[in-house]
Amino acid sequence: MRPRFQLPPLLARLHARIEFHDEYERAQRGFFIAELDRREGGAVAAQPILLYVTPAHVHGPPKSGPQPPDWVADAAGDDAADAARIEAFARRGVAEHWRLRSEPDGATAIECRWEVHPAEGRYAQLAEFRGAERVISPTFPDLELRPADLDDPGP
């Protein structure tokens, strides 16, 4: 499903790869949401993010109250705003967070965070993947994805 706003190209390429994996390479499907992460007070411009809810979350027993998504991805931006956003995702209990960024040479890097500690607003595990390194993900353990797969294909 296409979002009603334009995803940055890097997030759009990630969305296409993981959505294909979820639809065609897994027995049970979760679902994706692309939305704008708006800050209270409007001091920070809304940023596009991808959210994913795992099949267990979708098909599991009902839970009371709103539940955080299992996985969130966003594109790197301003360092101070990025740190605040990562802390907010952790405090909300988002199990896994990916931050994508384009390096000066045009290559893609992916920072993956997991093992969330909501009360502390942090993730205990951080790994960064570049080039042909396979991304390791608790949410998508069978995903065959390398940051180079997301590099801009050019004109």
ZADO-1210 file (C-alpha; in nm, 4 decimals, padded with zeros to 6 digits):
<atoms>
<atom x="00.0000" y="00.0000" z="00.0000" code="MET" pos="1"/>
<atom x="00.1359" y="00.3424" z="-00.0944" code="ARG" pos="2"/>
<atom x="00.1559" y="00.6119" z="00.1736" code="PRO" pos="3"/>
<atom x="-00.0183" y="00.9454" z="00.1120" code="ARG" pos="4"/>
<atom x="00.3129" y="01.1268" z="00.1296" code="PHE" pos="5"/>
<atom x="00.6499" y="01.0820" z="-00.0364" code="GLN" pos="6"/>
<atom x="00.8936" y="00.8525" z="00.1433" code="LEU" pos="7"/>
<atom x="01.2601" y="00.9479" z="00.1134" code="PRO" pos="8"/>
<atom x="01.4157" y="00.7264" z="-00.1575" code="PRO" pos="9"/>
<atom x="01.6242" y="00.5258" z="00.0900" code="LEU" pos="10"/>
<atom x="01.3193" y="00.4412" z="00.3040" code="LEU" pos="11"/>
<atom x="01.1155" y="00.3644" z="-00.0083" code="ALA" pos="12"/>
<atom x="01.3761" y="00.1104" z="-00.1260" code="ARG" pos="13"/>
<atom x="01.3885" y="-00.0483" z="00.2219" code="LEU" pos="14"/>
<atom x="01.0088" y="-00.0657" z="00.2348" code="HIS" pos="15"/>
<atom x="00.9956" y="-00.2435" z="-00.1028" code="ALA" pos="16"/>
<atom x="01.2588" y="-00.5018" z="-00.0002" code="ARG" pos="17"/>
<atom x="01.1125" y="-00.5867" z="00.3399" code="ILE" pos="18"/>
<atom x="00.7523" y="-00.5817" z="00.2215" code="GLU" pos="19"/>
<atom x="00.8436" y="-00.8334" z="-00.0524" code="PHE" pos="20"/>
<atom x="01.0146" y="-01.0516" z="00.2107" code="HIS" pos="21"/>
<atom x="00.7108" y="-01.0352" z="00.4375" code="ASP" pos="22"/>
<atom x="00.4588" y="-01.1084" z="00.1604" code="GLU" pos="23"/>
<atom x="00.6412" y="-01.3841" z="-00.0269" code="TYR" pos="24"/>
<atom x="00.9054" y="-01.5370" z="00.2003" code="GLU" pos="25"/>
<atom x="00.7261" y="-01.5811" z="00.5348" code="ARG" pos="26"/>
<atom x="00.4496" y="-01.8208" z="00.6346" code="ALA" pos="27"/>
<atom x="00.2512" y="-01.5613" z="00.8301" code="GLN" pos="28"/>
<atom x="00.2388" y="-01.1954" z="00.7397" code="ARG" pos="29"/>
<atom x="00.2565" y="-00.8914" z="00.9587" code="GLY" pos="30"/>
<atom x="00.1819" y="-00.5473" z="00.8223" code="PHE" pos="31"/>
<atom x="00.3580" y="-00.2207" z="00.7448" code="PHE" pos="32"/>
<atom x="00.2535" y="00.1338" z="00.8071" code="ILE" pos="33"/>
<atom x="00.4315" y="00.4360" z="00.6628" code="ALA" pos="34"/>
<atom x="00.3494" y="00.7500" z="00.8557" code="GLU" pos="35"/>
<atom x="00.4778" y="01.0870" z="00.9627" code="LEU" pos="36"/>
<atom x="00.6271" y="01.1014" z="01.3111" code="ASP" pos="37"/>
<atom x="00.5035" y="01.4330" z="01.4474" code="ARG" pos="38"/>
<atom x="00.6522" y="01.5931" z="01.7558" code="ARG" pos="39"/>
<atom x="00.4423" y="01.7617" z="02.0182" code="GLU" pos="40"/>
<atom x="00.4308" y="02.1386" z="01.9724" code="GLY" pos="41"/>
<atom x="00.5337" y="02.1244" z="01.6072" code="GLY" pos="42"/>
<atom x="00.8902" y="02.2414" z="01.6808" code="ALA" pos="43"/>
<atom x="01.0379" y="01.9634" z="01.4663" code="VAL" pos="44"/>
<atom x="00.9178" y="01.8951" z="01.1123" code="ALA" pos="45"/>
<atom x="00.7280" y="01.5700" z="01.0673" code="ALA" pos="46"/>
<atom x="00.9591" y="01.2873" z="00.9600" code="GLN" pos="47"/>
<atom x="00.8567" y="00.9816" z="00.7554" code="PRO" pos="48"/>
<atom x="00.8991" y="00.6504" z="00.9354" code="ILE" pos="49"/>
<atom x="00.8170" y="00.2878" z="00.8592" code="LEU" pos="50"/>
<atom x="00.6421" y="00.0774" z="01.1226" code="LEU" pos="51"/>
<atom x="00.6031" y="-00.3007" z="01.1202" code="TYR" pos="52"/>
<atom x="00.3830" y="-00.5224" z="01.3329" code="VAL" pos="53"/>
<atom x="00.4871" y="-00.8897" z="01.3425" code="THR" pos="54"/>
<atom x="00.2525" y="-01.1810" z="01.2672" code="PRO" pos="55"/>
<atom x="00.2546" y="-01.2763" z="01.6381" code="ALA" pos="56"/>
<atom x="00.1375" y="-00.9252" z="01.7229" code="HIS" pos="57"/>
<atom x="-00.1379" y="-00.9426" z="01.4588" code="VAL" pos="58"/>
<atom x="-00.2551" y="-01.3007" z="01.5185" code="HIS" pos="59"/>
<atom x="-00.1770" y="-01.3322" z="01.8903" code="GLY" pos="60"/>
<atom x="-00.4153" y="-01.2979" z="02.1826" code="PRO" pos="61"/>
<atom x="-00.5722" y="-00.9532" z="02.2259" code="PRO" pos="62"/>
<atom x="-00.3892" y="-00.7159" z="02.4568" code="LYS" pos="63"/>
<atom x="-00.5381" y="-00.4295" z="02.6496" code="SER" pos="64"/>
<atom x="-00.4440" y="-00.0810" z="02.5415" code="GLY" pos="65"/>
<atom x="-00.2339" y="00.0413" z="02.2520" code="PRO" pos="66"/>
<atom x="00.0770" y="-00.1596" z="02.1718" code="GLN" pos="67"/>
<atom x="00.3962" y="-00.0227" z="02.0163" code="PRO" pos="68"/>
<atom x="00.5023" y="-00.1502" z="01.6749" code="PRO" pos="69"/>
<atom x="00.7610" y="-00.4282" z="01.6769" code="ASP" pos="70"/>
<atom x="00.9969" y="-00.2507" z="01.4365" code="TRP" pos="71"/>
<atom x="01.0531" y="00.1088" z="01.3238" code="VAL" pos="72"/>
<atom x="01.2874" y="00.2468" z="01.0568" code="ALA" pos="73"/>
<atom x="01.3720" y="00.6071" z="00.9816" code="ASP" pos="74"/>
<atom x="01.6299" y="00.8106" z="00.7939" code="ALA" pos="75"/>
<atom x="01.9105" y="00.9887" z="00.9750" code="ALA" pos="76"/>
<atom x="01.8764" y="01.3622" z="01.0163" code="GLY" pos="77"/>
<atom x="01.9838" y="01.6172" z="01.2746" code="ASP" pos="78"/>
<atom x="02.1928" y="01.4469" z="01.5465" code="ASP" pos="79"/>
<atom x="02.0085" y="01.6036" z="01.8430" code="ALA" pos="80"/>
<atom x="01.6647" y="01.5258" z="01.6997" code="ALA" pos="81"/>
<atom x="01.7811" y="01.1727" z="01.6094" code="ASP" pos="82"/>
<atom x="01.8928" y="01.1035" z="01.9672" code="ALA" pos="83"/>
<atom x="01.5595" y="01.2284" z="02.1030" code="ALA" pos="84"/>
<atom x="01.3666" y="01.0157" z="01.8537" code="ARG" pos="85"/>
<atom x="01.5657" y="00.6991" z="01.9384" code="ILE" pos="86"/>
<atom x="01.5009" y="00.7572" z="02.3083" code="GLU" pos="87"/>
<atom x="01.1284" y="00.8111" z="02.2400" code="ALA" pos="88"/>
<atom x="01.1047" y="00.4844" z="02.0426" code="PHE" pos="89"/>
<atom x="01.2766" y="00.2982" z="02.3278" code="ALA" pos="90"/>
<atom x="01.0508" y="00.4549" z="02.5933" code="ARG" pos="91"/>
<atom x="00.7451" y="00.3498" z="02.3921" code="ARG" pos="92"/>
<atom x="00.8747" y="-00.0081" z="02.3860" code="GLY" pos="93"/>
<atom x="00.9536" y="-00.0415" z="02.0139" code="VAL" pos="94"/>
<atom x="01.1434" y="-00.3727" z="02.0089" code="ALA" pos="95"/>
<atom x="01.3741" y="-00.2931" z="01.7158" code="GLU" pos="96"/>
<atom x="01.4805" y="00.0328" z="01.5520" code="HIS" pos="97"/>
<atom x="01.6725" y="00.0864" z="01.2271" code="TRP" pos="98"/>
<atom x="01.8306" y="00.4178" z="01.1325" code="ARG" pos="99"/>
<atom x="01.9320" y="00.4501" z="00.7655" code="LEU" pos="100"/>
<atom x="02.1792" y="00.7013" z="00.6351" code="ARG" pos="101"/>
<atom x="02.3605" y="00.7778" z="00.3139" code="SER" pos="102"/>
<atom x="02.7345" y="00.8105" z="00.3555" code="GLU" pos="103"/>
<atom x="02.9302" y="01.0881" z="00.1770" code="PRO" pos="104"/>
<atom x="03.0332" y="00.8382" z="-00.0930" code="ASP" pos="105"/>
<atom x="02.6658" y="00.7540" z="-00.1601" code="GLY" pos="106"/>
<atom x="02.6795" y="00.4150" z="00.0125" code="ALA" pos="107"/>
<atom x="02.4108" y="00.3166" z="00.2625" code="THR" pos="108"/>
<atom x="02.4698" y="00.2388" z="00.6299" code="ALA" pos="109"/>
<atom x="02.2101" y="00.0810" z="00.8587" code="ILE" pos="110"/>
<atom x="02.2233" y="00.1130" z="01.2375" code="GLU" pos="111"/>
<atom x="02.0131" y="-00.1549" z="01.4096" code="CYS" pos="112"/>
<atom x="01.9091" y="-00.1323" z="01.7739" code="ARG" pos="113"/>
<atom x="01.7293" y="-00.4003" z="01.9739" code="TRP" pos="114"/>
<atom x="01.6909" y="-00.5385" z="02.3268" code="GLU" pos="115"/>
<atom x="01.4874" y="-00.2404" z="02.4397" code="VAL" pos="116"/>
<atom x="01.4804" y="-00.1036" z="02.7962" code="HIS" pos="117"/>
<atom x="01.1713" y="00.1248" z="02.7951" code="PRO" pos="118"/>
<atom x="01.2108" y="00.2571" z="03.1492" code="ALA" pos="119"/>
<atom x="01.5629" y="00.3769" z="03.0657" code="GLU" pos="120"/>
<atom x="01.4795" y="00.4979" z="02.7146" code="GLY" pos="121"/>
<atom x="01.7583" y="00.3000" z="02.5527" code="ARG" pos="122"/>
<atom x="01.8519" y="-00.0083" z="02.3542" code="TYR" pos="123"/>
<atom x="02.1140" y="-00.2494" z="02.4900" code="ALA" pos="124"/>
<atom x="02.2291" y="-00.3759" z="02.1495" code="GLN" pos="125"/>
<atom x="02.3578" y="-00.1689" z="01.8585" code="LEU" pos="126"/>
<atom x="02.5084" y="-00.2955" z="01.5347" code="ALA" pos="127"/>
<atom x="02.6006" y="-00.1028" z="01.2225" code="GLU" pos="128"/>
<atom x="02.6045" y="-00.2629" z="00.8805" code="PHE" pos="129"/>
<atom x="02.7670" y="-00.1321" z="00.5623" code="ARG" pos="130"/>
<atom x="02.8276" y="-00.2462" z="00.2082" code="GLY" pos="131"/>
<atom x="02.7893" y="-00.6216" z="00.1583" code="ALA" pos="132"/>
<atom x="02.7445" y="-00.7074" z="00.5286" code="GLU" pos="133"/>
<atom x="02.4221" y="-00.8986" z="00.5906" code="ARG" pos="134"/>
<atom x="02.1874" y="-00.7108" z="00.8234" code="VAL" pos="135"/>
<atom x="02.1071" y="-00.9139" z="01.1354" code="ILE" pos="136"/>
<atom x="01.7564" y="-00.8520" z="01.2672" code="SER" pos="137"/>
<atom x="01.5544" y="-01.0199" z="01.5450" code="PRO" pos="138"/>
<atom x="01.2326" y="-00.9050" z="01.3727" code="THR" pos="139"/>
<atom x="01.3343" y="-01.0383" z="01.0297" code="PHE" pos="140"/>
<atom x="01.5742" y="-01.3278" z="01.1063" code="PRO" pos="141"/>
<atom x="01.5516" y="-01.4806" z="00.7561" code="ASP" pos="142"/>
<atom x="01.5824" y="-01.1522" z="00.5665" code="LEU" pos="143"/>
<atom x="01.8679" y="-01.1457" z="00.3156" code="GLU" pos="144"/>
<atom x="01.9457" y="-00.7741" z="00.3092" code="LEU" pos="145"/>
<atom x="02.2712" y="-00.5869" z="00.2763" code="ARG" pos="146"/>
<atom x="02.3016" y="-00.2069" z="00.2921" code="PRO" pos="147"/>
<atom x="02.4422" y="-00.2093" z="-00.0629" code="ALA" pos="148"/>
<atom x="02.1039" y="-00.3483" z="-00.1770" code="ASP" pos="149"/>
<atom x="01.9545" y="-00.0088" z="-00.0867" code="LEU" pos="150"/>
<atom x="02.2126" y="00.2112" z="-00.2580" code="ASP" pos="151"/>
<atom x="02.0748" y="00.4556" z="-00.5119" code="ASP" pos="152"/>
<atom x="02.0684" y="00.2756" z="-00.8475" code="PRO" pos="153"/>
<atom x="02.1335" y="00.6079" z="-01.0227" code="GLY" pos="154"/>
<atom x="01.9743" y="00.7420" z="-01.3414" code="PRO" pos="155"/>
</atoms>
